[in-house]
């Protein structure tokens, strides 16, 4: 499994434009074979900075998304209009653990 971590900030006043550019991509990425999930949240350490974490079955799936024409066009528009900066980190997940609390006893 591959994780893509993107840290970025949106120019003041460009929040609506960011959502406008992002909305069609959120639907499109669902159709990429090997896409698992995506979550975006604000940094607690740096208010105003956003983090997106997406998970992919393998590198080929993530590369397919990076080659997607609509995604590439939106990336150009994002750099030109929306973002003040971004950093991208790609990581391979070696292990994944999960625990779920048992239901409470009646």
C-alpha positions as CSV (number, residue, x, y, z in Angstrom):
1,X,0.0,0.0,0.0
2,X,1.2,3.5,-0.8
3,X,0.4,6.7,1.1
4,X,0.6,10.2,-0.4
5,X,0.8,13.0,2.1
6,X,0.3,16.5,0.8
7,X,0.8,19.6,2.9
8,X,-0.5,22.9,1.5
9,X,-2.0,26.3,2.1
10,X,-4.7,28.1,0.2
11,X,-4.3,31.8,-0.7
12,X,-6.6,34.0,1.4
13,X,-9.9,34.5,-0.5
14,X,-9.3,31.5,-2.8
15,X,-11.1,28.9,-0.6
16,X,-14.2,28.8,-2.8
17,X,-12.0,28.4,-5.9
18,X,-10.1,25.6,-4.2
19,X,-13.4,23.7,-3.6
20,X,-14.6,24.4,-7.1
21,X,-11.5,22.8,-8.6
22,X,-11.4,19.9,-6.1
23,X,-15.1,18.8,-6.3
24,X,-15.0,17.2,-9.8
25,X,-11.7,15.4,-9.0
26,X,-13.1,13.9,-5.8
27,X,-15.7,12.0,-7.9
28,X,-13.2,11.1,-10.6
29,X,-10.6,9.6,-8.3
30,X,-13.1,7.1,-7.0
31,X,-13.0,5.5,-10.5
32,X,-9.2,4.9,-10.4
33,X,-8.6,1.2,-9.8
34,X,-6.5,0.9,-6.7
35,X,-7.6,4.1,-5.0
36,X,-8.5,3.3,-1.4
37,X,-9.3,6.6,0.4
38,X,-8.5,10.3,0.9
39,X,-8.9,12.6,3.9
40,X,-8.1,16.3,4.3
41,X,-7.7,18.1,7.6
42,X,-6.2,21.3,9.1
43,X,-2.9,21.0,10.9
44,X,-3.2,21.5,14.6
45,X,0.4,22.6,14.8
46,X,0.1,25.1,12.0
47,X,-3.4,26.6,11.7
48,X,-4.2,27.5,8.0
49,X,-2.0,24.6,6.7
50,X,-3.9,21.7,5.3
51,X,-2.9,18.0,5.0
52,X,-4.3,15.5,2.6
53,X,-3.6,11.8,3.1
54,X,-4.5,9.4,0.3
55,X,-4.0,5.7,0.2
56,X,-3.4,3.6,-2.9
57,X,-3.2,-0.1,-3.4
58,X,0.1,0.2,-5.2
59,X,2.4,2.7,-7.1
60,X,0.7,1.9,-10.4
61,X,-2.6,3.1,-9.1
62,X,-1.1,6.3,-7.8
63,X,0.8,6.9,-11.0
64,X,-2.5,6.4,-13.0
65,X,-4.0,9.3,-11.0
66,X,-0.9,11.4,-11.5
67,X,-1.2,10.9,-15.2
68,X,-5.0,11.7,-15.3
69,X,-5.5,14.6,-17.7
70,X,-8.1,16.4,-15.5
71,X,-5.9,16.0,-12.4
72,X,-2.9,17.4,-14.2
73,X,-4.9,20.4,-15.5
74,X,-6.2,21.1,-12.0
75,X,-2.7,20.9,-10.6
76,X,-1.6,23.7,-13.0
77,X,-4.6,25.8,-12.0
78,X,-4.0,25.2,-8.3
79,X,-0.4,26.4,-8.6
80,X,-1.4,29.4,-10.6
81,X,-4.4,30.5,-8.6
82,X,-5.0,28.7,-5.3
83,X,-1.9,27.4,-3.4
84,X,0.7,29.4,-1.6
85,X,2.9,26.3,-1.4
86,X,2.7,22.5,-1.3
87,X,4.9,19.6,-0.2
88,X,4.2,16.0,-1.3
89,X,5.6,12.9,0.5
90,X,5.1,9.4,-0.9
91,X,5.5,6.5,1.5
92,X,5.2,2.8,1.3
93,X,3.2,1.2,4.1
94,X,5.2,-1.7,5.5
95,X,2.6,-2.8,8.1
96,X,-0.9,-1.7,9.0
97,X,-2.5,-2.5,12.3
98,X,-6.1,-2.0,13.4
99,X,-7.9,-2.5,16.7
100,X,-11.6,-2.0,17.5
101,X,-13.0,-1.9,21.0
102,X,-15.5,-4.7,21.7
103,X,-19.1,-3.6,22.1
104,X,-20.1,-2.8,25.7
105,X,-21.6,-5.6,27.7
106,X,-25.3,-5.2,28.4
